[in-house]
Structure formats: structure tokens, C-alpha cells
Amino acid sequence: DVKVTQSSRYLVKRTGEKVFLECVQDMDHENMFWYRQDPGLGLRLIYFSYDVKMKEKGDIPEGYSVSREKKERFSLILESASTNQTSMYLCASSQGGLGGNQPQHFGDGTRLSIL
Amino acid sequence: GQNIDQPTEMTATEGAIVQINCTYQTSGFNGLFWYQQHAGEAPTFLSYNVLDGLEEKGRFSSFLSRSKGYSYLLLKELQMKDSASYLCATMLDGNRKLIWGLGTSLAVNP
């Protein structure tokens, strides 16, 4: 079974802090994704990566950056946390290249609160 | 543009059958996924359709009509544990990203 592991289930940080969310997958997947999910807004893509050191902006990249130094690990960074970044953050990974039909597999999510 | 529509909420009775619809308008299309998400948990993959027709997997079936931009998820012999949100997502041709619907919250009552 595919295992996607997010470093924290719950996290509380203060405004202005730099926040790191870590995600590791164990299936040698090429693609990795970071989403946030908010009530009424659904899943929104922040960034994704299709190879080591490669990244592409999703729909809402502002205020975030990412790092993929190793194939199995994809980190999301909140440069200077703000209260409007309080959300559920979900990491996902998938096999394959362009237009692939492989499903995305999700981690358990990190519920991040910015105070 | 890209757009996916699905009903916001549905209610059904334990033991019954329910059909959750999804319509999409996309400039390219390379398949449609259904996911289940229980409250407070991550989405889990249910099914994938790229060709027209019905795919059956146990109590769950998924149907696709590419010409109509339409899919449905059929849940039979409903159980209380089927109470969850059901997300429809399309894969664009030549793209690694999914376009997600907002999800249909299904409540199964005894």
C-alpha cells in the first residue's frame, strides 16, 4: 500500500513565524502535491512537483514556497505565517508523467492554526 | 475555463441506492476520478473512468459519458459508514493536475 506521511497532524504557530510542513512518500512516485482544504472552497492546489528540484505553481501559491531535494520528500514552507493560512493542509503523491491515469494518494493532513 | 459541478448535499437511507452526479466542462479531458472523504480525514481513491460506460467495484460503480461531460457514482446497499463527502475530479489531457469539484456530502440515515 502507498504510504504518504505528513510530519504533524495538528500544529499551532504564531503570525510571522516561518512554518515548515513535511511530507514523505514511500512508493517512488514522481509527482507530489500540496493542497489546502477549507469549508466551502474544496481542495485548492498550492504547488506541485513532478521531479526532484522541479516545482510548479498551483492555483494559490502566494505566501507559500516548496522544496523537493529528494524524490520521496516534499516540503511546504509558509514564509511568514498569517491568520488566513489557518487551514487543513494535505499532501498527495502519484505515479507517472504527463496525463497519467494514476490516482493521487493522500497523507492524513495537517490541521494548522495560526494565532 | 475548467469547471466541475456536483450537488452540495444528499441524504439517503441505510440499505438504499444513491446516485451522486458530476458534470464537467474542461478544455481537455483525460479521465475522471471519484474520491471518498470522511470528516476530518484525507480523501481516498474510489474509481477512475476514462472510457464511456460503467465500472463496477463491489457496492460502488462509476459511470462516464464523455460526450455529455457527465459522470455518476452509484452506491448500493448503503451503510452508515458511507456517510462522507464524495469528490469528483478530472485529469486534463497533457497535465498532471486534477481539477476538483467541491464535493457532495452524503448523509446515510438509519
Contacts between the chains, C-beta under 8 A, distances in Angstrom:
chain1	res1	chain2	res2	distance
A	31	B	96	5.3
A	40	B	102	7.4
A	41	B	102	7.5
A	42	B	87	7.6
A	42	B	100	5.5
A	42	B	101	6.9
A	42	B	102	4.1
A	42	B	103	6.1
A	43	B	43	7.6
A	43	B	87	7.2
A	43	B	100	4.5
A	45	B	97	6.3
A	48	B	96	6.8
A	48	B	97	6.6
A	50	B	96	5.7
A	58	B	97	7.3
A	90	B	42	6.0
A	90	B	43	7.6
A	94	B	96	7.5
A	97	B	96	7.4
A	98	B	94	5.4
A	98	B	95	6.9
A	98	B	96	6.3
A	99	B	30	4.7
A	99	B	91	6.8
A	99	B	92	7.6
A	99	B	93	5.5
A	99	B	94	5.1
A	99	B	95	6.4
A	99	B	96	7.6
A	100	B	91	7.8
A	100	B	96	6.9
A	101	B	30	7.1
A	101	B	31	5.1
A	101	B	48	6.0
A	101	B	50	6.1
A	101	B	91	6.9
A	103	B	33	6.0
A	103	B	45	4.0
A	103	B	48	6.3
A	104	B	33	7.9
A	104	B	45	7.4
A	104	B	98	6.6
A	105	B	45	6.9
A	106	B	42	3.8
A	106	B	43	5.3
A	106	B	44	7.3
A	107	B	42	6.2
A	108	B	41	7.1
A	108	B	42	5.4
A	109	B	41	7.5
A	109	B	42	5.3
